[in-house]
């Protein structure tokens, strides 16, 4: 992608932007999970059961958070690709 693509609207940059946001969001989710795991380990020092529960919840929450983030990003990519598909359909119609 060049600067000309950025200034003109011949090529959509939204898909690339969403992919970049996906990776950024993934890093943020992983950092939050790691912070939660560290917090649960420190909690284990005074209450083992509560710390273990926090540990399990952090792992499950991390997996669900990553899955949810992936679904959201795929949904946005699907909405963006609809525009391209509709343009292709329009171009195939007679009289277009």
C-alpha positions, 0 to 999 in steps of 0.5 A, spaced: 500 500 500 502 506 498 501 513 500 497 514 493 492 508 495 491 512 502 489 519 499 485 515 493 479 511 494 480 506 489 483 501 494 480 500 501 484 500 506 479 498 512 481 491 511 488 492 513 486 496 518 482 491 521 487 486 521 492 491 524 487 492 530 486 485 531 493 484 532 493 490 537 487 487 541 490 480 541 496 483 544 492 487 549 488 481 551 494 477 552 497 482 557 491 483 561 491 475 562 498 475 564 496 481 569 490 477 571 495 470 572 500 474 576 495 477 581 492 470 582 498 467 584 499 473 589 492 472 591 494 464 592 499 466 598 494 468 603 488 464 600 489 458 595 482 457 593 481 464 591 487 464 588 486 458 584 479 460 582 482 467 579 487 463 575 482 458 572 477 464 571 483 468 568 485 462 563 478 461 561 476 469 560 483 469 556 480 464 551 473 467 551 476 474 550 480 472 544 475 468 541 470 474 541 475 479 539 476 474 533 469 473 531 468 481 532 474 482 527 471 477 522 464 480 522 467 487 520 471 484 515 465 480 512 461 487 512 467 490 508 467 484 503 459 485 502 461 492 498 466 488 494 461 483 492 455 487 491 460 491 486 461 485 482 454 483 482 452 490 479 458 489 474 455 483 472 448 485 471 445 487 464 445 494 462 451 496 467 
